[in-house]
Amino acid sequence: MKPKVVVHGAEEVGCWAEVPAIPVCGTEGDTCEELLANSYDAVDGRLSIDA
């Protein structure tokens, strides 16, 4: 499964992302690399809760 991640710029520093296909699944990060890693963790965590 490769869900789409929608990235938004934050008003302060960094950015935040949401995964529209998975309800209540989002994260934030100060850098793109941090956001990507946090996104993987958020999806894994959310899918493990639903399983």
C-alpha positions as CSV (number, residue, x, y, z in Angstrom):
1,M,0.0,0.0,0.0
2,K,1.4,3.4,-1.0
3,P,-1.0,6.1,0.4
4,K,-0.7,9.6,-0.8
5,V,0.7,12.1,1.7
6,V,-0.4,15.8,1.4
7,V,2.2,18.2,2.6
8,H,1.4,21.7,3.9
9,G,3.7,24.5,4.9
10,A,3.5,25.5,8.6
11,E,3.0,29.1,9.7
12,E,6.1,28.9,11.8
13,V,9.0,26.6,10.9
14,G,8.7,23.3,9.1
15,C,5.6,21.6,7.6
16,W,2.9,19.2,8.4
17,A,1.3,16.3,6.4
18,E,-1.9,14.4,6.3
19,V,-2.9,11.1,4.7
20,P,-6.4,11.5,3.4
21,A,-7.0,7.8,2.8
22,I,-6.4,7.1,6.5
23,P,-8.7,9.0,9.0
24,V,-6.9,10.9,11.8
25,C,-3.5,10.3,10.3
26,G,-1.1,13.2,10.2
27,T,2.2,14.4,11.5
28,E,4.7,17.3,11.4
29,G,8.4,17.9,11.1
30,D,11.0,20.7,11.1
31,T,12.6,19.4,7.9
32,C,11.5,17.4,4.9
33,E,13.5,14.4,6.0
34,E,12.0,14.5,9.5
35,L,8.5,14.9,8.0
36,L,9.0,11.8,5.8
37,A,10.2,9.7,8.7
38,N,7.3,10.9,10.9
39,S,4.9,10.1,8.1
40,Y,6.0,6.5,7.9
41,D,5.7,6.2,11.6
42,A,2.2,7.8,11.6
43,V,0.9,5.4,8.9
44,D,2.4,2.4,10.6
45,G,1.0,3.4,13.9
46,R,-2.4,4.2,12.6
47,L,-2.7,0.9,10.6
48,S,-1.5,-1.1,13.6
49,I,-4.4,0.4,15.7
50,D,-7.0,-0.5,13.1
51,A,-5.7,-4.1,12.7
